[in-house]
Amino acid sequence: MNTASLAILGVMLLVGVASSVGLYRAGGRSQKAQTADQDVSAVQDELAAEQARAQRAAEAPQTTDELLAALDKGEA
């Protein structure tokens, strides 16, 4: 092989290694983004569940008389 062929081969190897490293790093970022999206989704689900619990607690009878009245109506 002459010098020009070796230079071309070297450049091709460098480009291949650089692109492999770039793809590897991009894959890591993609995985982190998916994990972050999953975390956000989980927190939103928890928040919605907590809001539903708070709404049910707000609508629940607050005194004994209200509870007895709700039991009489079959609502509790």
C-alpha atoms as an extended CHARMM CRD file, in Angstrom:
* protein
*
        76  EXT
         1         1  MET       CA              0.0000000000        0.0000000000        0.0000000000  PROA      1               0.0000000000
         2         2  ASN       CA              1.2320000000        3.4210000000       -0.7440000000  PROA      2               0.0000000000
         3         3  THR       CA              0.9990000000        6.4850000000        1.4580000000  PROA      3               0.0000000000
         4         4  ALA       CA             -2.2070000000        7.7910000000       -0.1490000000  PROA      4               0.0000000000
         5         5  SER       CA             -4.0250000000        4.5060000000        0.4470000000  PROA      5               0.0000000000
         6         6  LEU       CA             -2.8980000000        4.4490000000        4.0800000000  PROA      6               0.0000000000
         7         7  ALA       CA             -4.0570000000        8.0430000000        4.5550000000  PROA      7               0.0000000000
         8         8  ILE       CA             -7.4720000000        7.2550000000        3.0600000000  PROA      8               0.0000000000
         9         9  LEU       CA             -7.7970000000        4.1360000000        5.2110000000  PROA      9               0.0000000000
        10        10  GLY       CA             -6.8320000000        6.1200000000        8.3190000000  PROA      10              0.0000000000
        11        11  VAL       CA             -9.4080000000        8.8210000000        7.5930000000  PROA      11              0.0000000000
        12        12  MET       CA            -12.0910000000        6.1890000000        6.9940000000  PROA      12              0.0000000000
        13        13  LEU       CA            -11.2670000000        4.5220000000       10.3110000000  PROA      13              0.0000000000
        14        14  LEU       CA            -11.3770000000        7.8700000000       12.1370000000  PROA      14              0.0000000000
        15        15  VAL       CA            -14.7690000000        8.7010000000       10.5930000000  PROA      15              0.0000000000
        16        16  GLY       CA            -16.0920000000        5.2610000000       11.5270000000  PROA      16              0.0000000000
        17        17  VAL       CA            -14.9100000000        5.5450000000       15.1390000000  PROA      17              0.0000000000
        18        18  ALA       CA            -16.2180000000        9.1070000000       15.4550000000  PROA      18              0.0000000000
        19        19  SER       CA            -19.6240000000        8.1630000000       14.0690000000  PROA      19              0.0000000000
        20        20  SER       CA            -19.7990000000        5.1240000000       16.3640000000  PROA      20              0.0000000000
        21        21  VAL       CA            -19.0100000000        7.2610000000       19.3960000000  PROA      21              0.0000000000
        22        22  GLY       CA            -21.5720000000        9.8550000000       18.2850000000  PROA      22              0.0000000000
        23        23  LEU       CA            -24.2810000000        7.2310000000       17.8330000000  PROA      23              0.0000000000
        24        24  TYR       CA            -23.4540000000        5.6950000000       21.2180000000  PROA      24              0.0000000000
        25        25  ARG       CA            -23.7210000000        9.0760000000       22.9600000000  PROA      25              0.0000000000
        26        26  ALA       CA            -26.9410000000        9.9410000000       21.1140000000  PROA      26              0.0000000000
        27        27  GLY       CA            -28.4250000000        6.6120000000       22.1950000000  PROA      27              0.0000000000
        28        28  GLY       CA            -27.5660000000        7.4160000000       25.7990000000  PROA      28              0.0000000000
        29        29  ARG       CA            -29.2800000000       10.7840000000       25.5300000000  PROA      29              0.0000000000
        30        30  SER       CA            -32.3100000000        9.1590000000       23.9640000000  PROA      30              0.0000000000
        31        31  GLN       CA            -32.5370000000        6.6420000000       26.7890000000  PROA      31              0.0000000000
        32        32  LYS       CA            -32.2120000000        9.4280000000       29.3710000000  PROA      32              0.0000000000
        33        33  ALA       CA            -34.9660000000       11.3780000000       27.6130000000  PROA      33              0.0000000000
        34        34  GLN       CA            -37.2520000000        8.3430000000       27.6570000000  PROA      34              0.0000000000
        35        35  THR       CA            -36.5360000000        7.8100000000       31.3450000000  PROA      35              0.0000000000
        36        36  ALA       CA            -37.2850000000       11.4760000000       32.0460000000  PROA      36              0.0000000000
        37        37  ASP       CA            -40.5430000000       11.2400000000       30.0770000000  PROA      37              0.0000000000
        38        38  GLN       CA            -41.5140000000        8.1720000000       32.0900000000  PROA      38              0.0000000000
        39        39  ASP       CA            -40.7040000000        9.9820000000       35.3380000000  PROA      39              0.0000000000
        40        40  VAL       CA            -42.8270000000       12.9630000000       34.3140000000  PROA      40              0.0000000000
        41        41  SER       CA            -45.6840000000       10.6590000000       33.3520000000  PROA      41              0.0000000000
        42        42  ALA       CA            -45.4740000000        8.8310000000       36.6920000000  PROA      42              0.0000000000
        43        43  VAL       CA            -45.5180000000       12.1010000000       38.6460000000  PROA      43              0.0000000000
        44        44  GLN       CA            -48.5000000000       13.3510000000       36.6290000000  PROA      44              0.0000000000
        45        45  ASP       CA            -50.3530000000       10.1060000000       37.3600000000  PROA      45              0.0000000000
        46        46  GLU       CA            -49.5940000000       10.4240000000       41.0640000000  PROA      46              0.0000000000
        47        47  LEU       CA            -50.7440000000       14.0520000000       41.0400000000  PROA      47              0.0000000000
        48        48  ALA       CA            -54.0140000000       13.1340000000       39.3210000000  PROA      48              0.0000000000
        49        49  ALA       CA            -54.6270000000       10.3580000000       41.8600000000  PROA      49              0.0000000000
        50        50  GLU       CA            -53.9160000000       12.7270000000       44.7610000000  PROA      50              0.0000000000
        51        51  GLN       CA            -56.2600000000       15.3500000000       43.3140000000  PROA      51              0.0000000000
        52        52  ALA       CA            -58.9780000000       12.7130000000       42.9810000000  PROA      52              0.0000000000
        53        53  ARG       CA            -58.4580000000       11.6690000000       46.6210000000  PROA      53              0.0000000000
        54        54  ALA       CA            -58.5990000000       15.2950000000       47.7300000000  PROA      54              0.0000000000
        55        55  GLN       CA            -61.8140000000       15.8380000000       45.7570000000  PROA      55              0.0000000000
        56        56  ARG       CA            -63.4250000000       12.7570000000       47.3140000000  PROA      56              0.0000000000
        57        57  ALA       CA            -62.3340000000       13.9210000000       50.7750000000  PROA      57              0.0000000000
        58        58  ALA       CA            -63.8030000000       17.3780000000       50.1310000000  PROA      58              0.0000000000
        59        59  GLU       CA            -67.1080000000       15.8640000000       49.0340000000  PROA      59              0.0000000000
        60        60  ALA       CA            -67.2560000000       13.3840000000       51.9290000000  PROA      60              0.0000000000
        61        61  PRO       CA            -69.5780000000       14.0810000000       54.8730000000  PROA      61              0.0000000000
        62        62  GLN       CA            -67.7410000000       16.1850000000       57.4350000000  PROA      62              0.0000000000
        63        63  THR       CA            -69.9270000000       15.7880000000       60.5210000000  PROA      63              0.0000000000
        64        64  THR       CA            -71.6970000000       12.8770000000       62.1650000000  PROA      64              0.0000000000
        65        65  ASP       CA            -75.0840000000       14.2670000000       61.1540000000  PROA      65              0.0000000000
        66        66  GLU       CA            -73.9900000000       14.5540000000       57.5140000000  PROA      66              0.0000000000
        67        67  LEU       CA            -72.6540000000       10.9940000000       57.6180000000  PROA      67              0.0000000000
        68        68  LEU       CA            -75.8770000000        9.6580000000       59.1330000000  PROA      68              0.0000000000
        69        69  ALA       CA            -77.9400000000       11.5390000000       56.5570000000  PROA      69              0.0000000000
        70        70  ALA       CA            -75.7970000000       10.1220000000       53.7370000000  PROA      70              0.0000000000
        71        71  LEU       CA            -76.2020000000        6.6180000000       55.1810000000  PROA      71              0.0000000000
        72        72  ASP       CA            -79.9470000000        7.0760000000       55.3210000000  PROA      72              0.0000000000
        73        73  LYS       CA            -79.9820000000        8.1180000000       51.6440000000  PROA      73              0.0000000000
        74        74  GLY       CA            -77.6650000000        5.2430000000       50.6910000000  PROA      74              0.0000000000
        75        75  GLU       CA            -74.9390000000        7.5850000000       49.4250000000  PROA      75              0.0000000000
        76        76  ALA       CA            -72.1920000000        6.5070000000       51.8120000000  PROA      76              0.0000000000
